[in-house]
Amino acid sequence: MHANGCERQLGTAHSDHDLVALLAAAGLTVPERVLDDPGVIEWQGARAHVYQAG
């Protein structure tokens, strides 16, 4: 997470459900609405909603 010039790792998501839980814990009130918003979520390593074992 990048906020106010700081970077913080929230955790590792293995599904959209995990990502929603992490975003909710970070304070987003309706995290489901931002999963496809590139201004909020930057998907890395694969296309959006694809979770690969590392």
C-alpha positions in Angstrom: 0.0 0.0 0.0 1.2 3.5 -0.8 -0.3 6.3 1.2 1.0 9.7 2.3 4.5 9.0 0.9 4.8 5.7 2.8 4.8 2.2 1.6 3.5 -0.7 3.7 2.9 -4.3 2.8 -0.6 -5.4 3.9 -0.1 -9.1 3.3 -0.4 -11.7 0.5 -3.6 -12.3 -1.4 -4.3 -15.7 -2.9 -7.8 -14.8 -4.1 -10.0 -11.8 -4.6 -11.6 -12.6 -1.3 -8.2 -12.3 0.4 -7.6 -9.0 -1.3 -10.9 -7.6 -0.2 -10.1 -8.7 3.4 -6.7 -6.9 3.2 -8.2 -3.7 1.8 -11.0 -3.7 4.4 -8.4 -4.1 7.2 -6.6 -1.1 5.7 -9.7 1.0 6.1 -11.5 0.9 2.7 -15.2 0.9 3.4 -16.3 -0.9 0.2 -13.2 -2.7 -1.1 -15.1 -4.8 -3.6 -15.7 -1.7 -5.7 -12.0 -0.9 -6.3 -10.7 -4.3 -7.5 -10.9 -3.1 -11.1 -9.9 0.5 -10.5 -6.3 1.0 -11.8 -6.2 4.2 -9.8 -6.4 2.1 -6.6 -5.1 -1.4 -7.5 -2.0 -2.1 -9.5 -1.9 -5.8 -10.5 1.6 -7.1 -10.9 3.0 -10.4 -12.2 -0.2 -11.5 -13.9 -3.4 -10.1 -15.3 -6.1 -8.9 -12.9 -7.7 -11.5 -10.7 -5.1 -14.2 -11.6 -3.3 -15.5 -8.5 -0.3 -17.7 -9.1 1.7 -19.7 -6.6 5.1 -18.2 -6.2 
